[in-house]
Amino acid sequence: MAVIYVLSKPIMILLGEPPAVASAAATFVYGLIPQIFAYAVNFPLQKFLQSQSIVTPSAYISAATLVFHLLLTWVAMFKLGMGLIGASLVLSLSWWIIVGAQFLYVVASQKCKLTWNGFSLQAFVGLLDFFKLSAASAVMLCLETWYTQVLVLIAGLLENPELSLDSLSICMAVSAISFMISVGFNAAASVRVSNELGAGNPKSAAFSAGMSTLISFVFSVLEALLVLGLRDVISYAFTEGEAVAKAVSDLCPFLAATVILNGIQPVLSGVAVGCGWQAFVAYVNVGCYYVVGVPLGCLLGFKFNLGAKGIWSGMIGGTLMQTIILMWVTYTTDWDKEVEKARNRLDRWGNQKEAVN
């Protein structure tokens, strides 16, 4: 991934992006290279803590880092004049601060003394099975994340790409902010469902899946109403341009629909992770996003001249199809069988650990 980041400018130009857009994007991307490696350490640490219902320390660490991040970003961009590269380098630094703080917590906390006693070769026990599961999970998440980025990339090919990219980027930023609440429920659902399945509680697993989805949906509806209420002024939090504000206002109904779908789909993906359905969801993502969503967005955006609205409509279509499929699969799940599958995985891992001992 670091190699791709380094070559981002020629890659984007090769894909047809305007040189000015490619150059600005590449400048920002160069500063994000250290962030890739922070991600590789942070998310396993974070999931390790979440699986033990240790959430508060990570929240405090993130809040403290956010304050530091805002201050240092302001200094780098406006006082030191480092521009985009300064903003991305500070972002990378902030992620490494989070990683360091979480690792120190794991080492020093009494809550983790029974689950982590230092580095050990036992970490490689059952690694092949775990790799297969995590590889499917990585594919599932990549296909979801790349989906929105592909649509932004396509928007750079529209007429007046600067305005299209500005309006889409602002809407994506607002969507990402609202998405964070769903990500929280995603983590809660995956941990809760997997723990209940491992403990042999099928009804509790089903209840956790349903309640986390319902609560996230309620939050997403409230967020969508807020977006619609602020549609004419929401862009001024990012820029002062009136043309961009008008374009963002026109996109807000589409943004509101996306916010609502994002209140359901990520939670169901969390349920899928908790059940070990990553490979299945990866296939669903390919079909819904790249066979339906992207072609539909291109058709509406270019053939029917709907521009950014058409591209976003395609994204909504793919996400809606995926959400319906995941809802149906979750609703029709035999939770007793899922408990049996989870027990088999635990028994297999336990037998491998005993062999090493």
C-alpha positions in Angstrom: 0.0 0.0 0.0 2.9 2.4 0.7 4.2 1.8 -2.8 0.7 2.7 -4.2 0.7 5.8 -2.1 4.1 6.8 -3.4 2.9 6.3 -7.0 -0.5 7.9 -6.4 0.1 10.9 -8.7 1.0 9.0 -11.9 -1.7 6.4 -11.1 -4.4 9.1 -10.9 -3.2 10.8 -14.0 -3.3 7.4 -15.8 -6.9 7.0 -14.7 -7.8 10.3 -16.3 -7.8 12.7 -13.3 -6.9 16.3 -14.1 -3.1 16.9 -13.3 -4.0 19.7 -10.8 -6.3 17.4 -8.8 -3.8 14.5 -9.0 -1.0 16.7 -7.8 -2.9 18.1 -4.8 -4.2 14.6 -3.8 -0.8 13.1 -4.1 0.7 15.8 -1.8 -1.8 14.9 0.9 -1.3 11.1 0.4 2.5 11.3 0.8 2.0 12.4 4.4 -0.4 9.6 5.1 2.2 6.8 4.5 3.1 6.5 8.2 -0.6 6.3 9.0 -0.8 3.0 7.1 1.5 1.3 9.5 -0.3 2.9 12.5 -3.5 1.4 11.3 -1.8 -2.0 11.1 -1.1 -1.8 14.9 -4.0 0.2 16.1 -7.0 -1.8 14.9 -5.8 -5.1 16.4 -5.1 -3.3 19.7 -8.5 -1.7 19.6 -10.3 -5.0 18.9 -8.3 -6.7 21.6 -9.6 -4.2 24.1 -13.2 -4.2 22.8 -13.4 -8.0 22.9 -12.9 -7.6 26.7 -15.5 -4.8 26.9 -12.7 -2.3 27.6 -13.9 0.8 25.7 -13.5 3.8 28.0 -9.7 4.1 27.9 -9.7 4.1 24.0 -12.3 6.8 24.1 -10.3 9.0 26.5 -7.1 8.5 24.5 -8.9 9.4 21.2 -10.5 12.5 22.8 -7.2 13.7 24.2 -5.4 13.1 20.8 -8.2 14.9 19.0 -7.5 18.1 21.0 -3.8 17.8 20.3 -4.5 17.0 16.6 -6.6 20.1 16.0 -4.1 22.4 17.6 -1.1 20.9 15.8 -3.0 20.9 12.5 -3.7 24.6 12.8 -0.1 25.3 13.6 1.2 23.2 10.7 -1.2 24.6 8.1 -1.6 28.3 9.1 1.5 29.2 11.2 4.2 27.1 9.5 2.5 27.2 6.0 3.0 23.5 5.4 -0.4 23.2 3.6 -1.7 19.7 2.7 1.4 17.8 3.5 1.4 19.4 7.0 -2.2 18.3 7.6 -1.5 14.7 6.5 1.7 14.4 8.5 -0.1 15.6 11.6 -2.8 13.1 11.0 -0.2 10.3 10.8 1.4 11.5 14.0 -1.9 11.6 15.8 -2.6 7.9 14.9 0.8 6.9 16.2 0.1 8.7 19.5 -3.1 6.7 19.8 -1.3 3.5 19.1 1.4 4.2 21.7 -1.1 5.2 24.3 -3.2 2.1 23.8 -0.2 -0.2 23.9 1.0 1.4 27.1 -2.5 0.8 28.6 -2.4 -2.9 27.6 1.1 -3.3 29.2 0.3 -1.4 32.4 -3.4 -2.2 33.0 -4.4 -4.8 35.5 -7.5 -5.6 33.3 -5.2 -7.1 30.6 -2.9 -9.0 32.8 -4.7 -12.3 32.2 -5.2 -11.8 28.4 -1.7 -10.6 27.5 1.5 -11.6 29.3 4.0 -10.3 26.7 5.1 -11.4 23.3 4.9 -15.2 22.7 5.2 -17.7 19.9 1.7 -18.9 20.9 0.5 -15.9 18.8 1.2 -18.1 15.8 -1.0 -21.0 16.9 -3.8 -21.5 14.5 -2.5 -18.7 12.4 -3.5 -20.2 9.0 -7.2 -20.5 10.0 -7.1 -17.0 11.5 -5.5 -15.6 8.3 -8.2 -17.1 6.1 -10.9 -15.4 8.3 -9.1 -12.1 8.6 -8.2 -12.0 4.8 -11.9 -12.4 4.0 -12.7 -9.6 6.5 -10.0 -7.4 4.9 -11.5 -7.9 1.5 -15.0 -7.2 2.8 -13.9 -3.9 4.4 -11.8 -2.8 1.5 -14.6 -3.3 -1.0 -16.8 -1.2 1.2 -14.3 1.6 1.8 -13.0 1.7 -1.8 -16.6 2.0 -3.1 -17.0 5.6 -2.0 -13.5 6.4 -3.1 -14.1 5.0 -6.6 -17.1 7.2 -6.9 -15.1 10.3 -5.9 -12.5 9.2 -8.5 -15.2 9.0 -11.1 -16.5 12.4 -10.2 -13.1 13.8 -11.2 -14.0 12.9 -14.8 -17.2 15.0 -14.9 -17.4 18.4 -16.5 -16.3 21.1 -14.0 -14.6 18.5 -11.9 -13.4 21.0 -9.2 -17.0 21.9 -8.3 -18.2 18.2 -8.4 -15.2 17.1 -6.2 -15.7 20.0 -3.8 -19.4 19.2 -3.2 -18.9 15.5 -3.1 -16.0 15.8 -0.7 -18.0 17.9 1.7 -20.9 15.5 1.6 -18.6 12.6 2.0 -17.0 14.3 5.0 -20.5 14.9 6.6 -21.4 11.2 5.8 -18.1 10.1 7.4 -18.9 12.0 10.6 -22.3 10.5 10.9 -20.8 7.1 10.0 -18.7 7.1 13.1 -21.8 6.4 15.3 -22.6 3.4 13.1 -19.0 2.3 13.4 -19.3 2.2 17.1 -22.4 0.0 16.8 -20.5 -2.1 14.3 -17.8 -2.8 16.8 -20.4 -3.4 19.6 -22.4 -5.8 17.4 -19.4 -7.8 16.2 -18.0 -8.2 19.7 -21.3 -8.8 21.4 -22.5 -11.3 18.9 -19.2 -13.2 18.7 -19.0 -13.3 22.6 -22.6 -14.6 22.9 -22.1 -17.2 20.2 -18.9 -18.4 21.9 -20.7 -18.6 25.2 -23.5 -20.7 23.7 -26.3 -18.1 23.9 -28.1 -18.0 20.6 -31.0 -15.9 21.8 -28.7 -13.3 23.3 -26.7 -13.2 20.0 -29.9 -12.6 18.0 -31.1 -10.0 20.5 -27.8 -8.1 20.4 -27.9 -8.1 16.6 -31.4 -6.7 16.5 -31.1 -4.1 19.2 -27.8 -2.7 17.9 -29.2 -2.4 14.4 -32.4 -0.7 15.7 -30.7 1.8 17.9 -28.2 2.7 15.2 -31.1 3.2 12.8 -32.8 5.6 15.1 -29.6 7.7 15.4 -29.2 7.7 11.7 -32.7 9.0 11.1 -32.1 11.9 13.5 -28.8 12.6 11.7 -30.5 12.6 8.4 -33.1 15.1 9.6 -30.3 17.3 10.9 -28.6 17.2 7.5 -31.8 18.2 5.7 -32.5 21.0 8.2 -29.0 22.5 7.6 -28.7 21.7 3.9 -28.3 25.4 2.9 -25.6 26.2 5.4 -23.8 22.9 6.1 -21.1 23.5 3.5 -19.9 26.8 5.2 -18.3 24.6 7.9 -15.8 23.6 5.1 -15.7 26.5 2.6 -17.1 29.9 1.9 -17.9 29.4 -1.8 -21.5 30.0 -2.7 -21.4 27.8 -5.8 -20.2 24.9 -3.6 -22.9 25.7 -1.0 -25.6 25.5 -3.7 -24.2 22.2 -5.1 -24.0 20.7 -1.6 -27.6 21.8 -0.8 -28.7 20.0 -4.0 -26.9 16.8 -2.9 -28.2 16.8 0.7 -31.4 14.7 0.0 -29.1 12.0 -1.4 -26.7 12.5 1.5 -29.7 12.1 4.0 -30.7 8.8 2.3 -27.1 7.6 2.6 -26.9 8.5 6.2 -30.0 6.4 6.9 -28.6 3.4 5.1 -25.3 3.9 6.8 -27.1 3.5 10.1 -28.1 -0.1 9.2 -25.5 -1.5 6.8 -22.4 -1.1 9.0 -24.1 -2.7 12.0 -25.2 -5.7 9.9 -21.6 -6.0 8.7 -20.5 -6.1 12.3 -23.0 -8.9 12.9 -21.5 -10.7 9.9 -18.0 -10.3 11.4 -19.2 -11.7 14.7 -20.7 -14.7 13.0 -17.7 -15.3 10.7 -19.6 -14.5 7.5 -16.8 -12.3 6.0 -16.3 -14.2 2.8 -20.0 -14.3 2.0 -20.3 -10.5 2.6 -17.3 -9.9 0.4 -19.1 -11.6 -2.5 -22.2 -9.5 -1.7 -20.2 -6.4 -1.7 -18.7 -7.2 -5.1 -22.1 -7.7 -6.6 -23.9 -4.8 -5.0 -21.2 -2.2 -5.2 -19.2 -3.0 -8.3 -21.7 -4.8 -10.5 -24.6 -2.6 -9.7 -23.6 0.6 -7.8 -20.6 1.8 -9.8 -22.1 1.1 -13.3 -25.4 2.6 -12.3 -23.6 5.7 -11.0 -21.6 6.1 -14.3 -24.8 5.6 -16.3 -26.8 8.2 -14.5 -23.9 10.6 -14.1 -22.6 10.6 -17.7 -25.2 9.0 -20.0 -28.2 10.9 -18.4 -26.1 14.0 -17.5 -27.1 13.9 -13.8 -23.5 14.6 -12.8 -22.7 14.2 -9.1 -26.3 13.5 -8.3 -26.2 10.5 -10.7 -23.0 9.2 -9.3 -24.4 9.4 -5.8 -27.6 7.8 -6.8 -25.6 4.8 -8.0 -23.9 4.6 -4.7 -27.3 4.6 -2.9 -28.5 1.8 -5.2 -25.6 -0.4 -4.4 -25.8 0.2 -0.7 -29.5 -0.3 -0.6 -29.2 -3.7 -2.3 -26.5 -4.8 0.1 -28.5 -3.6 3.1 -31.6 -5.6 2.0 -29.5 -8.8 1.5 -27.8 -8.5 4.8 -31.1 -7.8 6.6 -32.6 -10.9 5.0 -29.7 -13.1 5.9 -29.6 -11.9 9.5 -33.4 -12.3 9.8 -33.3 -15.9 8.5 -30.2 -17.0 10.5 -30.4 -20.2 12.5 -28.6 -18.9 15.6 -28.4 -22.4 17.1 -26.3 -23.5 14.1 -24.1 -20.4 14.5 -23.4 -21.3 18.1 -22.4 -24.8 17.0 -20.0 -23.3 14.3 -18.5 -20.9 16.9 -18.0 -23.8 19.3 -16.2 -25.8 16.6 -13.8 -23.0 16.0 -13.1 -22.5 19.7 -12.5 -26.3 20.1 -10.2 -26.4 17.1 -8.1 -23.4 18.4 -8.1 -25.0 21.9 -6.7 -28.3 20.6 -4.0 -26.5 18.7 -3.0 -24.5 21.8 -2.8 -27.7 23.9 -0.6 -29.3 21.3 1.9 -26.4 21.6 1.9 -26.5 25.4 
